[in-house]
């Protein structure tokens, strides 16, 4: 009997969940099963295949045979999901579940966009994941996300890129900072300041470094803190100044806990993009979301950032 006739969807979902979480416990939670049930599905699958698929006790990892099977299992499960969506679309219904991944800086506005879209399309559901830049790239490359929302697109990948809103970045400080009351601050004035940085590789840090190079500025000192929330707290504590996306500090500026510095040539304006792998089929649900972001994304972003 051929392998395809002996496998079950439960077994395929189990091996994919273990691969995604690197944990039998987390896979069980994801699938709403018990851990022994997941372990049993994997053992039955290994019996059918005739090879060990998952190795390791403390650190769960796939064997080469497991990696092959997981790759094909993802394709099979995706094909079935697309079939369900296409069947519903034949009835004129945009429905299904969209896997959305967003860069960490976008977590301040993406839920607002999806909430409004969900009100317009109640038959479309979401699974939203917020990840760092490298992880977003990986999920796009592996086609484990229907779309990604981020700034600078990754290189070396065939993507559909749709800009949907300006992305503004500026320097912020606490209200009693010496630069807070100045206007038309020359970038050279930043040379005497302590800058607080995102982690290396983040889009925000790349834009900051590009700005400093363009103006020949080398800061007095720089501290890497790693997240937007930590940066804001550090600025409010008086540790230094930071360079952040406007939507990440809008509430703090409104409440008077931070001020945007009037540095010449800021805000730096980039773009927010929605990205889809070029080989991923555009389902009615995905097309509806892309159309929504193109038509309403910019106006909603203005409302969110004030």
C-alpha positions, 0 to 999 in steps of 0.5 A: 500500500502506498504511503499516502494511503496509510498516512492520516491528517492527524499524523501530519498535523502532529509532526508539523506542530512538533516541528513548529514548536520544538516541543511535544507539550507545546504541540499538544497545546496548539492542537488541543490534545494531550501530550501522550496523544501527540507522541502516539501520532508521531510514533504511528507516523514513524511506523508507517514511514519506517524511519525515525522522524523526531530525535532528541529528548531535551532538545527536540529536532527533526531528522533528515527524514522528518524534515522531508516529511514536514516540508511535504506535510505543509504543502498537503495541509496548505493545499487542503486549506486552499481547497476549502477557501476556493469551495467557499469562494464559489459561493461568493464568500471571502472566508478562511484563516489568514496567517499574518506575521508582523515585525515587532515595531508594527505590533502597535498598529496591526491589531487595529487594522485587523480589527477593522478588517474583521468587522467588514469581513466577519467570515475571515479569521486571523492568526497574528504572530509578532516576530523579529526581522530574521524570523519574519524573513524565515516565515515568508521564505518557508511560506508559513505566513500568508503575508507579512507587514514590515518596513524594508523587504528582505532581499533575495526573495521573490515577493509581491510588495504593496506599500500601504502607508508612510513610516515616520521615524524621529528622535525622542527625549524626556521633556526636561532634556536640553534639546527638548525646547530647541527648534531646527536642531542640527544633526551634529548636535546629536554627537554629544548625546547618548543614543539608545539603540534597537538590536542590530539587524532591526529596521529601526536601527538600520534607518538610524545608522543610515541617518547618522552616516548621511550627516557624519554624526558619531554619538558620544555613546550608544547603548543597545536595549533591544525593544521599543518598550524598553527604549521608551522606558529608558528615555523617560528614565533619562538614560538618553535619546532614542530613534523610534517609529511615530506610532510607537511613542504617540501616546507618550507624547500625548501624555507629556512623558516624551517629546519629539525632537525637532531635528533637521531632516526628520521625520525620516520617512520610509514605507510600511509594506505588506509582503506576500511570497510570489508563489503563494496563491491569492485567495479571496480572503488574502485579496480582500485584506490586500485591497483593504490595506491599500485603500484604508491603511494610510488613513487608519495609520494617521488616526492611530498615530495622531 
